[in-house]
Structure formats: C-alpha cells, structure tokens
C-alpha cells in the first residue's frame, strides 16, 4: 500500500491577503466587504500563525515561506493549487486560472523545490512534471484543489470545471501513475470550481457531498470507486459544503494521524458525522474565519504536502 499521509507541509505566510477579484468570477465561496486591506491582513496573519503553532504542536514539520510584496499575489496563502508532491520523489507544477495566481509559481518554486528535494535526498529520486505552460492553451488544473487524491489507492478524483481540464487531468494521472476518476458537480446552479470543496479522503474514510453530483451514473461511479478502495463514506450536505466541511486534510503527527479542518467546518458537523470521523482519527480544528470569508478557501487549501 502507498503512503497516504505525511508529517511535512509547506505553508505560505501572506504579505497582503485580501479578496482576489480575479478568482471571484467562479469561486462562489469568496465574499467582499468595506473592511480595509490592512485590517484583513492583520486578522489573516494571526489566523495563519495560530494554525502553524497548532500543527507544529501536533508534530507536523511546517515549512513556512514568507510572501513578498511584489508582485501582489493575494491568494498565495493557498499553495496547494500550484504544486503538489508525491511518493517516489515526484513534484508537479500546475497552470492557474488567474494570472496573479500563476505568478505564485515564479515567486516560490525555487524554495519549494529545495524543500521537496531535501525530503527526497536519501533516496536520490526527484523529478518535476511541469504542466504550468498549459495555461497558454487555456487548459487549467489547479493542483490538489482541482483534484483530490486517494494516495493509498493511487486514484485521483476531479470534478471538471474551468479550473480543471479533463485532458490535462488524464495526462497528469498517466504521468504519475494514478487512476483517473472525473465527474461533474454543482452547487446552486454553478459548477463546483474545486474538487476539494466537496471531498476529502483520509486513510480509512472519505468525506464527500454526493448530492453535488447530479448525474446518477457519475454519482454511482464515484461511490463505487471510493468503496472499492476501502473507504468508509461520510456524506455531507450541500449546506455543509458552504461551511467548508469538505475542505479537510489528514496529516501525520507525533501521536498518529489527525484530520485538520476549520472551526467553521467543525461546528457544521453533526454528532453522527463527528462520531464516524473520530472512530478512525482525531480532529484538529482552527479558527480561520477571515481567510475563509475573503479567500473562499479553508484549512486544506493552506496546506501543501511534502512526500518522499
């Protein structure tokens, strides 16, 4: 069986976090207000730093990279969209829908590659699949936002959207040895822009909003694929999706695996859902309401895993 969780991640500490107009065109979870940018940034920094401390206290190695003022990249706090790493010394770099998100690659790639290479130094294996130039052909695939990967089973799930091109997704799966499972999902009449909004997979269970998959055949296909891999399915509602309950990530700490999510997501859990999760793993939850409100992403989006 392949390794599903890691004890090392990358997080990008924001320099000027605010609501990104370029991504808001198809991210239904972003919000705006008349609050000043400085106020938003100060609140986001505190939420970010507190989350880092909580993860480190659990025994996770957190590589914090400080953002820089120029060029302005307001969503740099969500690095899992532009890169991912995988067991066997693999790193992938992805094309981003928004131009100011594409600029994150040049800003942070060198430092992230160094971290990933160091993780793999003992095995001496490291290679990069760079898909980022596909943006020129209007083909996007926003990393482990656009895909949710069942690493233990080598299966990748992708709800297709303007940020997730089917052809590029299948190319990624071919290159990295994953089985490709693509489908369509929607909420309030709009395509779900990222798969990790509706789905999170752990070592033993999968949190998923099957109600977002309207096509009966696709819904059955996704369920069967998850069950065939041995996942216990924990269904969540469309309303819980809006509270970021799908946006979770299992990590490995000093005392074993735990599931990271936001306070917003945790408070949305029913007692039965909580019981089902805690049968297998502890829950760690953090207050990141500012980041969620303006960024439209939650805890999972802030964590980019480093595998060897």
LOKEKE-158229 format. One line per 8 residues: number of its first residue (from 1); their letters; for each residue x, y, z of C-alpha. Coordinates in steps of 0.1 Angstrom, whole numbers, always signed. Layout:
BEGIN
NUM	A	X/Y/Z; ...
This chain:
BEGIN
1	XXXXXXXX	+0/+0/+0; +12/+35/-8; +17/+61/+19; -14/+83/+23; -4/+109/+48; +27/+129/+55; +42/+148/+85; +57/+176/+65
9	XXXXXXXX	+40/+205/+47; +46/+239/+31; +26/+270/+41; +29/+305/+26; +27/+333/+51; +7/+361/+34; +21/+396/+28; -10/+413/+16
17	XXXXXXXX	-40/+390/+18; -74/+402/+5; -103/+391/-17; -89/+383/-51; -112/+398/-78; -96/+375/-105; -106/+343/-87; -140/+356/-75
25	XXXXXXXX	-155/+352/-110; -160/+314/-104; -153/+309/-67; -188/+312/-51; -173/+310/-16; -155/+343/-17; -170/+374/+0; -164/+411/+0
33	XXXXXXXX	-169/+439/+25; -157/+475/+30; -131/+464/+56; -96/+478/+50; -69/+457/+34; -47/+463/+64; -73/+451/+88; -79/+420/+67
41	XXXXXXXX	-42/+413/+65; -37/+416/+103; -65/+392/+110; -53/+367/+84; -18/+368/+98; -30/+359/+132; -51/+331/+119; -22/+318/+99
49	XXXXXXXX	+3/+320/+127; -20/+303/+152; -27/+274/+127; +11/+269/+122; +15/+267/+160; -13/+242/+163; +1/+220/+136; +36/+221/+150
57	XXXXXXXX	+23/+212/+184; +9/+181/+169; +43/+171/+155; +40/+183/+119; +70/+198/+102; +58/+231/+88; +80/+249/+63; +68/+285/+64
65	XXXXXXXX	+77/+306/+34; +72/+344/+37; +54/+361/+8; +68/+392/-7; +50/+425/-16; +57/+424/-53; +42/+411/-74; +10/+411/-54
73	XXXXXXXX	-4/+376/-50; -33/+378/-26; -41/+340/-27; -5/+328/-21; -18/+315/+13; -33/+286/-8; -1/+269/-22; -17/+235/-28
81	XXXXXXXX	-32/+248/-60; +1/+255/-79; +22/+225/-68; +20/+190/-53; +45/+164/-43; +41/+126/-44; +57/+94/-31; +86/+84/-52
89	XXXXXXXX	+102/+118/-55; +77/+135/-78; +67/+171/-78; +40/+186/-102; +36/+223/-111; +2/+234/-124; -14/+261/-145; -36/+285/-126
97	XXXXXXXX	-68/+302/-138; -60/+337/-125; -29/+355/-138; -20/+367/-103; -21/+332/-91; +1/+320/-119; +27/+344/-107; +30/+325/-74
105	XXXXXXXX	+49/+298/-93; +79/+321/-101; +79/+336/-66; +80/+304/-47; +91/+275/-69; +128/+275/-62; +123/+274/-25; +96/+247/-27
113	XXXXXXXX	+118/+226/-50; +146/+228/-24; +123/+216/+4; +110/+187/-17; +145/+177/-28; +157/+177/+7; +129/+154/+17; +140/+130/-10
121	XXXXXXXX	+178/+134/-6; +183/+100/+10; +166/+82/-19; +182/+103/-46; +150/+105/-66; +134/+137/-77; +116/+147/-109; +93/+175/-118
129	XXXXXXXX	+63/+174/-141; +56/+210/-152; +21/+215/-166; +21/+252/-160; +26/+263/-196; -8/+247/-205; -23/+280/-193; -14/+295/-226
137	XXXXXXXX	-37/+269/-242; -65/+277/-217; -61/+244/-200; -61/+246/-162; -55/+221/-135; -53/+237/-101; -34/+210/-82; -49/+193/-51
145	XXXXXXXX	-77/+219/-52; -88/+206/-86; -80/+170/-77; -85/+150/-45; -61/+121/-44; -66/+88/-27; -29/+82/-23; -32/+48/-7
153	XXXXXXXX	-51/+35/-37; -34/+57/-64; -68/+71/-76; -73/+108/-84; -108/+124/-84; -116/+155/-103; -148/+175/-108; -144/+192/-141
161	XXXXXXXX	-147/+230/-142; -130/+260/-158; -101/+252/-133; -99/+215/-141; -94/+204/-177; -102/+167/-183; -74/+161/-209; -48/+177/-186
169	XXXXXXXX	-61/+158/-156; -58/+125/-175; -23/+134/-186; -13/+141/-150; -27/+107/-140; -9/+89/-168; +24/+106/-158; +21/+99/-121
177	XXXXXXXX	+5/+65/-121; -30/+74/-108; -63/+60/-120; -84/+90/-132; -120/+94/-120; -136/+126/-134; -172/+138/-129; -193/+169/-128
185	XXXXXXXX	-205/+186/-96; -226/+218/-90; -240/+239/-62; -267/+265/-66; -267/+260/-103; -229/+267/-107; -201/+242/-114; -181/+234/-83
193	XXXXXXXX	-148/+250/-90; -125/+228/-69; -130/+191/-60; -116/+197/-25; -146/+218/-17; -168/+188/-18; -144/+160/-10; -116/+149/+14
201	XXXXXXXX	-101/+115/+16; -82/+100/+46; -65/+67/+54; -98/+50/+62; -127/+73/+53; -138/+98/+27; -159/+129/+34; -180/+137/+3
209	XXXXXXXX	-210/+156/-8; -226/+131/-32; -256/+154/-36; -234/+178/-56; -231/+151/-83; -263/+153/-102; -257/+126/-128; -268/+93/-113
217	XXXXXXXX	-242/+73/-132; -214/+96/-122; -225/+95/-86; -226/+57/-85; -192/+56/-102; -176/+79/-76; -192/+60/-47; -181/+26/-60
225	XXXXXXXX	-145/+38/-66; -142/+51/-31; -157/+19/-16; -136/-3/-37; -105/+14/-22; -118/+5/+13; -131/+40/+22; -158/+45/+48
233	XXXXXXXX	-180/+71/+32; -191/+100/+54; -217/+120/+34; -221/+158/+39; -248/+181/+27; -246/+210/+2; -252/+234/+31; -222/+219/+49
241	XXXXXXXX	-201/+223/+18; -207/+261/+21; -193/+258/+56; -161/+242/+43; -167/+208/+57; -154/+191/+25; -121/+211/+28; -102/+188/+51
249	XXXXXXXX	-68/+171/+51; -54/+142/+71; -19/+147/+84; +5/+125/+104; +15/+139/+138; +37/+125/+166; +8/+106/+180; -6/+93/+147
257	XXXXXXXX	-30/+107/+121; -54/+135/+126; -79/+154/+104; -73/+191/+100; -103/+214/+94; -115/+249/+103; -137/+258/+133; -164/+267/+107
265	XXXXXXXX	-163/+231/+93; -161/+215/+128; -191/+234/+140; -211/+222/+110; -206/+185/+118; -235/+165/+131; -228/+143/+161; -231/+112/+139
273	XXXXXXXX	-205/+126/+114; -182/+135/+142; -185/+100/+157; -178/+84/+123; -146/+105/+119; -134/+100/+154; -137/+63/+151; -106/+65/+129
281	XXXXXXXX	-88/+97/+137; -86/+127/+159; -99/+161/+147; -79/+193/+149; -98/+225/+141; -87/+261/+139; -103/+295/+136; -96/+310/+102
289	XXXXXXXX	-129/+329/+95; -112/+358/+78; -92/+336/+54; -124/+317/+46; -146/+348/+42; -123/+367/+18; -103/+338/+2; -131/+313/-3
297	XXXXXXXX	-108/+285/+8; -102/+268/+41; -76/+247/+60; -69/+221/+34; -62/+248/+8; -35/+263/+31; -15/+230/+34; +7/+217/+6
305	XXXX	+20/+183/+15; +57/+172/+11; +61/+135/+3; +92/+113/-3
